[in-house]
Amino acid sequence: MSRVLSGIIPDEAVFADFRRQALSTDNWYSKYDKNGMEVWVEVAPVTSPQGNKNVPKVHKIKCRMTIKDVSAATMYDVLHDGQYRRKWDPTMLESFDIARLSPNADMGYYSWLCPKPLKNRDVVTLRSWQVTDDEYVIINCSVKHPKYPPRKDLVRAISLLTGYLVKAIGPNSCSFTYLSQADPKGSLPKWVVNKASQVLAPRVLKCVHKAGQSYPEWKKQNSPDQKPWLYPEQSILPMMDPSELTIQRADSLENVDESTQLDIQEGDKTEDSS
């Protein structure tokens, strides 16, 4: 992941590394495999390469589903279309684009509801994308923007590298992979992480799939020719110099301790973590 930090806008090497991780099965532990949906959790090293045992554990999850009734191009549009997301994303609190950094990169804000008793989260991310004949990639990482500091009513989460790989397997079918290496901050016990990987992640992907099924009809009625993610000249976002941004480090944010509330429920959630 070090190459993500070498430049604020991801280069070809970062996209190639993301594809490799999205397609690899080495060092991934299967948590869920049912009805065309697979979920893995990375088998993380106990210590860092330098032997530092105090390196915070960063959870990495990967989900993949085979979609037999929606094209790769449509699923890619769904992921980009912020107006449509308000229709299908039940966890979203607020979402908006902030600025454009290049023809295939922008930055935006997103906040979402978390299961109680967790506090709701938000992120400010730099998003970049790449399109080939039969493959679509979107990746993002957290950045600092002076006008969007952490809010008191939300926990600022960190995306080290999160993204989607959508690959066509037919004219109206695709393989859809989501990979996320993120630090939700706070204090999350094992049952919460397991619940997210085994229950919430498949639900989210099913929700995105359903959104893809309905998108073509919706788009016909809502600016059908407006797709700035495919046609950069359509973008109305203000341009921003990427040098004004810096990568958001997890250790620079206050670590909100939620363990007191969560530990009370941990005993009741044993089955979820098994």
N, C-alpha and C positions, 0 to 999 in steps of 0.2 A: 504493500500500500504506500510505500515511501514515495513512489513516483507521482502519486496524487498531489503530494505536497511540494513537488519540485516546481510546479507552475500552477497558477490559479485556475487556468482553463485546461482540462484534461487533453493530453495529446494521444496520438495513435497507440502508443505503448500502454496507456491506461485502459483504453478501450479493448485492446488485445488481452490484457490481463483479466479484465472483467469477463470477457467471453470465456477464457480458459476456466475461471472459477465457476461460471454458470454451468458449464458443460461437464466439469470434472466430478468424479465420485470418490476420488482419493481423499482420505481424512475427513469424510462426511459420515455422520451417523444417521441412519434412517429413523424417523420418528413417526411417519405416517405414510401409508401407501394403500390407497383405496379409490375405486371408481375414477381412475385416470388422474388422480391427484397424489403427488408425492411431496413430502416435507423432510428436509434434512437439517441437522445442526452440525456445525463444524466441530471436529475433535480438536480443541485448542490445546497448545502446549502448556505444560504446567508452569514453566518458567520462560522468560524471554531468551533470545539467543545469547544475551550477555549474562544470563544467569540471575537476573533480578527477579526475585519472588514477589516483589511488591507491585509489579506491573498490574494495573487493574484489568480484570477479565472483561473482554468485550465480546458480547454474544453475537454470533453470526448464524443466520438462518437462510435457508434456500428452499423455495417452493416451486414446483413445476406442475403444470397441467396441460393435457392435450385437449385442444378445442376443435371440435369437429364441425361446427356450424357457423364460425365467424372467421373472416380472413385476417391475416397478419396485419394488413394495412389498416383495417378497421380497428383492431385492438390497439394499434399504435396511436391512432387518432383519439381514441377514448382516453388514453393515458395523458395526452397533451391538452385536451379540450377542457379548460378550466370552467367554462360556462356549463358544460354538461356535467362536470363532477358534482356540482351542487344538486343535481338531480338524483345521483346514484350513490354517493358516498355518505352513509349514515353516521360515520364517526366524525366528520368534518365540522369544526367550529367556524373557522375562517380560512380563506385561501385567496391569495392574489399575487400577480406578478409585479415585480418592483422595477426591474430595468433589463435592458438587453445588453449583452457583453460582446456578442459576435453573431454571425448568421446562424450558428447552431449552439448558442449558449445564452442563458438568461439567469436571473436570480429571482427568488420568490419567497413568500411567507406561507406557512401552513400550520394550523393548530388543530388538535383533535381531542375527542373525548376518550378517556381511559376508564377501564372497569373500576368501580369503587372497590376499596377505599383509595386507590391511586389518584394522584392529582393529574389534571389534564396537562398535556404537553404541547410544545410548539417548536418549530425549527425555522431557520432562515438558511436557504440552500442555494448553491450554484448548480444549475442543471445544464447538462450538455447531451447532445444526441447525435446519432450517426445512422444513416440509411444506406443500404446496399440493395441489390435487386430483390433478394428474398429474405432480408434480415433487417431488424430494427433494434437499436440499442438506445436506452436512456439511462444516464447515470447522474447521481448528484452527491454533493458533500456539503457539510455545513460551513458557512462563512460568517464573518462579522460585518455588520453594516451599522454605521454610527446612528442612523435614524431608527433602527429596529433593535434596541437592546433588550435583554431579558425582562420579562414582565413579572410583577409580584404575584399575580394571580395564576401563573402557569409555570411549569418546570421546563426550562430550555433543554431539549434533548439534542444529541449530537449524531449526525450522520457522517461516519468516516468514509463509507462508500456504499451507496444503495442504488439499485437499478433494476432494469428490466431487459431481458433478451427475448424478442418475439421473432420466431422463425417460421416462415411459410412451409407447410408440408403438403399443401394442395391449394387449389384456387379459392376454397372457402374453409380452410382449416389451418391450424398453426400450433406450434409448441410455444408455450408461454411460461417464461422463467422469471421469478422474482428473487433477488438476492439482497440481503441487507446486513451490513456490519455497522451497528449503531449502539450508542450508549444512551439509554433512556434517562440516565442520571437517577436521582433518588436511590432507594435501597430495595432491590427486588429479590425476594427469596426464590428458591428453586421451583416451587409450585406455580409461581406467576409466569416464570420463563417457560415452563413446560406447557402451561395452559395456552400461552400465546402461540407456541410452535405447533401443538397438536390440535387445538380447537380453533383459535382465532384466525390463524393464517389461512387454513383451508376455507373458512367462511369468507374471508376477504377476497380470495381469488375467485370463489364462486360468485361473489357480488360483482366483481369486475367482468366476469364472463357474461353474466346476465346483462350488464350495462352494454357490452359489445353487441349482444343480440338486438337491443333496442336502439342502438346509436344511429344506424342508417336512416331509419324513419324519422327520428328526432332531428337529425342534421338537415334533412330536407326542408324542415320548417324553421330552421335557425341558422341563418347565414351560411348556406350550403357551400359557397365558394370560398369562405374565409377559413384558411388553414395556415396561419403564419409559421407553424412548425415545419411545413413543407415549402412555403413560399415566403421567405424572410422579408421580401419587399412589402408584405401586407402588415407587418408588425407596426404597432403604434406606440410601443414602449420607448421611453427615453433611453438613449445610449449612455452607457457608463464605462469609464475606464477601469478595466479589471485590476489595475495596480492599486486602486482605492480599496480593494477588498483584501482581507487576510483570512486564512483558514481558522475556523473556530476550534480551539482546543478544549477538550473536556475538562482538563484540570484547571482551566481558568474560570470555570463556573462554580457557583455555590452548589454543594452536593446536598440536596434536600433529603433528609432522613425520613422515610416513610415506614421503616421497619417496625416501629412500635405498634402501629395500626395493623400491619400485615401479619406480624407474628401471632396476634390473637386468633387470626383465621387459619393459620398454617396447619394446625392440627386437624381442622375440618377438611383440608384440601389434600390430605395424604394420597388419596386415590388418584388425584389429578397428576401427581408427580411421580407416580409409579410407572 
